């Protein structure tokens, strides 16, 4: 049985984790992924969600970004369920939270404002989505 992998990246507003905090282009990526799965008659077998946070943390608590990345991954899982990703009910779901340990954008330069730095760090506030699916049995 041929296995198909579908990928998406979902990014969030600074220090946020709810569905309304996902950037619109990220929501569009998820909608496209779900539409593709439906159009190709795929059923999810495994869903891997890896949550991340950026290094900015004003709370002083080391585990804050870890919890934030867990919440982001949970939000994406709920969003995919809400969009009707085929097979979600029976799929193996693997959720990992990396906190701020795996940045993709270092943002080490000088920034005119905190807002500029937050925008630079946006790619780090993400959930990596990997869907492993197979054609539905007819």
MIDOSE-1310 file (N, C-alpha, C; in nm, 2 decimals, decimal comma, always signed):
residues 138
xxxx	+0,09/-0,12/+0,00/+0,00/+0,00/+0,00/+0,09/+0,12/+0,00; +0,07/+0,21/-0,10/+0,16/+0,33/-0,10/+0,12/+0,43/+0,01; +0,23/+0,47/+0,08/+0,21/+0,57/+0,19/+0,24/+0,71/+0,13; +0,15/+0,80/+0,17/+0,17/+0,94/+0,13/+0,20/+1,02/+0,25
xxxx	+0,30/+1,11/+0,24/+0,33/+1,21/+0,35/+0,28/+1,35/+0,31; +0,21/+1,41/+0,39/+0,17/+1,55/+0,37/+0,23/+1,63/+0,49; +0,28/+1,75/+0,45/+0,35/+1,83/+0,55/+0,29/+1,97/+0,56; +0,30/+2,03/+0,67/+0,26/+2,17/+0,69/+0,34/+2,23/+0,81
xxxx	+0,35/+2,36/+0,81/+0,41/+2,44/+0,92/+0,30/+2,54/+0,96; +0,27/+2,54/+1,09/+0,18/+2,64/+1,14/+0,25/+2,73/+1,24; +0,24/+2,86/+1,21/+0,31/+2,96/+1,30/+0,20/+3,04/+1,38; +0,25/+3,08/+1,50/+0,16/+3,14/+1,59/+0,20/+3,28/+1,63
xxxx	+0,11/+3,37/+1,67/+0,14/+3,50/+1,72/+0,23/+3,48/+1,85; +0,31/+3,59/+1,88/+0,40/+3,58/+1,99/+0,32/+3,55/+2,12; +0,37/+3,45/+2,19/+0,32/+3,41/+2,33/+0,18/+3,36/+2,32; +0,13/+3,31/+2,21/-0,01/+3,27/+2,20/-0,01/+3,13/+2,15
xxxx	-0,13/+3,06/+2,17/-0,14/+2,92/+2,13/-0,28/+2,88/+2,08; -0,38/+2,98/+2,07/-0,51/+2,94/+2,04/-0,53/+2,94/+1,89; -0,64/+2,88/+1,84/-0,67/+2,88/+1,70/-0,67/+3,02/+1,63; -0,72/+3,11/+1,70/-0,73/+3,25/+1,65/-0,59/+3,31/+1,64
xxxx	-0,49/+3,25/+1,71/-0,35/+3,31/+1,70/-0,27/+3,25/+1,59; -0,32/+3,15/+1,52/-0,25/+3,10/+1,40/-0,25/+3,20/+1,29; -0,14/+3,22/+1,23/-0,13/+3,31/+1,11/-0,22/+3,26/+1,00; -0,28/+3,35/+0,93/-0,38/+3,31/+0,82/-0,32/+3,22/+0,72
xxxx	-0,19/+3,24/+0,68/-0,13/+3,16/+0,58/-0,11/+3,01/+0,63; -0,10/+3,00/+0,77/-0,08/+2,87/+0,83/-0,22/+2,80/+0,82; -0,32/+2,87/+0,85/-0,46/+2,80/+0,85/-0,48/+2,76/+0,70; -0,44/+2,84/+0,61/-0,46/+2,80/+0,47/-0,38/+2,68/+0,43
xxxx	-0,26/+2,66/+0,49/-0,18/+2,54/+0,46/-0,26/+2,42/+0,52; -0,31/+2,43/+0,64/-0,39/+2,32/+0,69/-0,51/+2,28/+0,61; -0,58/+2,38/+0,56/-0,70/+2,36/+0,48/-0,66/+2,29/+0,35; -0,55/+2,33/+0,29/-0,50/+2,27/+0,17/-0,46/+2,12/+0,19
xxxx	-0,40/+2,10/+0,30/-0,36/+1,96/+0,34/-0,48/+1,87/+0,35; -0,58/+1,92/+0,43/-0,71/+1,84/+0,44/-0,78/+1,82/+0,31; -0,78/+1,93/+0,23/-0,85/+1,92/+0,10/-0,78/+1,81/+0,01; -0,64/+1,81/+0,02/-0,57/+1,72/-0,06/-0,59/+1,58/-0,02
xxxx	-0,60/+1,56/+0,11/-0,62/+1,42/+0,17/-0,76/+1,37/+0,12; -0,86/+1,46/+0,13/-1,00/+1,42/+0,09/-1,00/+1,40/-0,06; -0,94/+1,48/-0,14/-0,94/+1,47/-0,29/-0,88/+1,34/-0,34; -0,77/+1,30/-0,27/-0,70/+1,18/-0,31/-0,75/+1,06/-0,24
xxxx	-0,85/+1,07/-0,16/-0,91/+0,96/-0,09/-0,82/+0,89/+0,01; -0,74/+0,98/+0,09/-0,65/+0,93/+0,18/-0,70/+0,92/+0,32; -0,66/+0,83/+0,40/-0,69/+0,82/+0,54/-0,56/+0,83/+0,62; -0,57/+0,91/+0,72/-0,45/+0,93/+0,81/-0,43/+0,81/+0,89
xxxx	-0,30/+0,76/+0,89/-0,26/+0,65/+0,97/-0,18/+0,70/+1,09; -0,10/+0,80/+1,07/-0,02/+0,86/+1,18/-0,01/+1,01/+1,16; -0,03/+1,08/+1,27/-0,02/+1,23/+1,26/+0,09/+1,26/+1,36; +0,19/+1,34/+1,32/+0,30/+1,38/+1,40/+0,30/+1,53/+1,41
xxxx	+0,28/+1,58/+1,54/+0,28/+1,72/+1,56/+0,39/+1,76/+1,66; +0,48/+1,85/+1,61/+0,59/+1,89/+1,70/+0,58/+2,04/+1,72; +0,55/+2,07/+1,85/+0,54/+2,21/+1,88/+0,67/+2,28/+1,92; +0,68/+2,41/+1,89/+0,80/+2,48/+1,92/+0,76/+2,62/+1,97
xxxx	+0,86/+2,68/+2,04/+0,84/+2,82/+2,08/+0,97/+2,90/+2,05; +0,96/+3,03/+2,06/+1,09/+3,11/+2,04/+1,16/+3,13/+2,17; +1,27/+3,19/+2,17/+1,36/+3,20/+2,29/+1,31/+3,31/+2,38; +1,22/+3,40/+2,33/+1,18/+3,51/+2,42/+1,08/+3,45/+2,52
xxxx	+1,11/+3,49/+2,65/+1,03/+3,44/+2,76/+1,05/+3,53/+2,87; +0,94/+3,61/+2,90/+0,95/+3,71/+3,00/+0,90/+3,65/+3,14; +0,87/+3,52/+3,14/+0,81/+3,47/+3,26/+0,91/+3,43/+3,37; +1,03/+3,40/+3,32/+1,14/+3,35/+3,41/+1,13/+3,21/+3,45
xxxx	+1,03/+3,14/+3,39/+1,01/+2,99/+3,42/+1,06/+2,91/+3,30; +1,16/+2,83/+3,33/+1,22/+2,75/+3,22/+1,13/+2,66/+3,14; +1,02/+2,61/+3,21/+0,93/+2,52/+3,14/+0,82/+2,59/+3,07; +0,81/+2,72/+3,08/+0,70/+2,80/+3,02/+0,69/+2,77/+2,87
xxxx	+0,81/+2,78/+2,79/+0,81/+2,76/+2,65/+0,77/+2,61/+2,61; +0,81/+2,52/+2,70/+0,78/+2,38/+2,68/+0,62/+2,36/+2,68; +0,56/+2,42/+2,78/+0,41/+2,41/+2,79/+0,35/+2,48/+2,68; +0,40/+2,60/+2,64/+0,35/+2,68/+2,53/+0,35/+2,59/+2,40
xxxx	+0,46/+2,52/+2,38/+0,47/+2,44/+2,25/+0,38/+2,32/+2,26; +0,35/+2,27/+2,38/+0,25/+2,16/+2,39/+0,12/+2,21/+2,36; +0,08/+2,33/+2,41/-0,05/+2,39/+2,38/-0,07/+2,42/+2,23; +0,04/+2,46/+2,16/+0,03/+2,49/+2,02/+0,00/+2,36/+1,94
xxxx	+0,07/+2,25/+1,98/+0,05/+2,13/+1,91/-0,09/+2,08/+1,93; -0,14/+2,09/+2,05/-0,28/+2,05/+2,08/-0,38/+2,13/+1,99; -0,36/+2,26/+1,98/-0,44/+2,35/+1,90/-0,45/+2,30/+1,75; -0,33/+2,27/+1,70/-0,33/+2,22/+1,56/-0,40/+2,09/+1,54
xxxx	-0,39/+2,00/+1,64/-0,46/+1,88/+1,64/-0,61/+1,90/+1,63; -0,66/+1,99/+1,72/-0,80/+2,02/+1,72/-0,84/+2,09/+1,59; -0,76/+2,17/+1,53/-0,79/+2,24/+1,41/-0,81/+2,13/+1,30; -0,72/+2,04/+1,29/-0,73/+1,93/+1,19/-0,85/+1,85/+1,21
xxxx	-0,88/+1,82/+1,33/-1,01/+1,75/+1,36/-1,13/+1,83/+1,31; -1,13/+1,95/+1,34/-1,24/+2,04/+1,31/-1,25/+2,06/+1,16; -1,14/+2,05/+1,08/-1,15/+2,06/+0,94/-1,18/+1,93/+0,87; -1,20/+1,82/+0,95/-1,24/+1,69/+0,90/-1,13/+1,61/+0,83
xxxx	-1,01/+1,62/+0,88/-0,90/+1,54/+0,82/-0,94/+1,39/+0,83; -0,95/+1,32/+0,72/-1,00/+1,18/+0,72/-0,91/+1,09/+0,80; -0,97/+1,01/+0,89/-0,90/+0,91/+0,97/-0,85/+0,96/+1,10; -0,88/+1,09/+1,14/-0,83/+1,14/+1,27/-0,87/+1,06/+1,39
xxxx	-0,99/+1,00/+1,38/-1,05/+0,92/+1,49/-0,97/+0,80/+1,53; -0,91/+0,74/+1,42/-0,84/+0,61/+1,44/-0,69/+0,63/+1,42; -0,64/+0,74/+1,38/-0,50/+0,76/+1,36/-0,42/+0,76/+1,49; -0,29/+0,71/+1,47/-0,20/+0,72/+1,58/-0,15/+0,87/+1,58
xxxx	-0,16/+0,93/+1,69/-0,12/+1,08/+1,70/+0,00/+1,09/+1,80; +0,10/+1,14/+1,74/+0,23/+1,16/+1,82/+0,25/+1,31/+1,84; +0,24/+1,36/+1,96/+0,26/+1,50/+1,99/+0,39/+1,51/+2,07; +0,48/+1,60/+2,02/+0,60/+1,63/+2,08/+0,61/+1,78/+2,11
xxxx	+0,67/+1,82/+2,22/+0,69/+1,96/+2,24/+0,84/+1,98/+2,26; +0,90/+2,07/+2,18/+1,04/+2,10/+2,19/+1,07/+2,23/+2,26; +0,97/+2,30/+2,31/+1,00/+2,43/+2,37/+1,07/+2,52/+2,28; +1,18/+2,58/+2,33/+1,26/+2,67/+2,24/+1,39/+2,61/+2,20
xxxx	+1,40/+2,48/+2,21/+1,52/+2,41/+2,18/+1,56/+2,38/+2,04; +1,47/+2,41/+1,95/+1,51/+2,38/+1,80/+1,47/+2,50/+1,72; +1,53/+2,61/+1,73/+1,50/+2,73/+1,65/+1,54/+2,71/+1,51; +1,47/+2,76/+1,41/+1,50/+2,76/+1,27/+1,55/+2,89/+1,23
xxxx	+1,53/+2,99/+1,31/+1,57/+3,13/+1,28/+1,64/+3,19/+1,40; +1,77/+3,22/+1,40/+1,84/+3,26/+1,52/+1,81/+3,41/+1,56; +1,80/+3,50/+1,46/+1,77/+3,64/+1,49/+1,87/+3,70/+1,58; +2,00/+3,70/+1,55/+2,10/+3,74/+1,64/+2,14/+3,89/+1,61
xxxx	+2,09/+3,95/+1,51/+2,12/+4,09/+1,48/+2,07/+4,19/+1,58; +2,08/+4,32/+1,55/+2,02/+4,42/+1,63/+1,89/+4,46/+1,57; +1,79/+4,48/+1,66/+1,66/+4,51/+1,61/+1,61/+4,65/+1,67; +1,55/+4,73/+1,59/+1,50/+4,86/+1,63/+1,40/+4,85/+1,75
xxxx	+1,32/+4,74/+1,75/+1,22/+4,73/+1,85/+1,20/+4,58/+1,89; +1,14/+4,56/+2,00/+1,10/+4,42/+2,04/+1,01/+4,36/+1,94; +0,92/+4,44/+1,88/+0,82/+4,39/+1,78/+0,90/+4,34/+1,66; +1,00/+4,41/+1,62/+1,08/+4,36/+1,50/+1,15/+4,23/+1,54
xxxx	+1,20/+4,21/+1,66/+1,26/+4,09/+1,70/+1,16/+3,98/+1,70; +1,04/+4,01/+1,76/+0,93/+3,90/+1,76/+0,90/+3,86/+1,62; +0,89/+3,95/+1,53/+0,86/+3,91/+1,39/+0,97/+3,83/+1,33; +1,09/+3,86/+1,35/+1,20/+3,78/+1,30/+1,19/+3,64/+1,36
xxxx	+1,16/+3,62/+1,48/+1,15/+3,49/+1,55/+1,02/+3,41/+1,51; +0,93/+3,47/+1,43/+0,81/+3,40/+1,40/+0,82/+3,26/+1,36; +0,92/+3,22/+1,27/+0,93/+3,09/+1,22/+0,96/+2,99/+1,34; +1,01/+3,04/+1,45/+1,04/+2,95/+1,56/+0,91/+2,92/+1,64
xxxx	+0,81/+3,00/+1,63/+0,68/+2,98/+1,70/+0,59/+2,89/+1,61; +0,62/+2,76/+1,60/+0,56/+2,68/+1,50/+0,52/+2,55/+1,55; +0,43/+2,48/+1,48/+0,41/+2,34/+1,49/+0,44/+2,28/+1,36; +0,53/+2,18/+1,36/+0,56/+2,10/+1,24/+0,46/+1,99/+1,23
xxxx	+0,39/+1,98/+1,11/+0,28/+1,89/+1,10/+0,33/+1,79/+0,99; +0,32/+1,66/+1,03/+0,35/+1,55/+0,93/+0,24/+1,45/+0,93; +0,17/+1,43/+0,82/+0,06/+1,34/+0,81/+0,11/+1,22/+0,73; +0,10/+1,10/+0,78/+0,13/+0,98/+0,71/+0,00/+0,91/+0,68
xxxx	-0,04/+0,90/+0,55/-0,17/+0,86/+0,51/-0,16/+0,75/+0,40; -0,26/+0,68/+0,39/-0,27/+0,57/+0,28/-0,41/+0,58/+0,21; -0,42/+0,53/+0,09/-0,54/+0,53/+0,02/-0,65/+0,46/+0,11; -0,77/+0,52/+0,12/-0,88/+0,45/+0,19/-0,91/+0,32/+0,12
xx	-0,95/+0,22/+0,21/-0,99/+0,10/+0,15/-1,13/+0,12/+0,10; -1,16/+0,08/-0,02/-1,29/+0,10/-0,08/-1,37/-0,03/-0,07
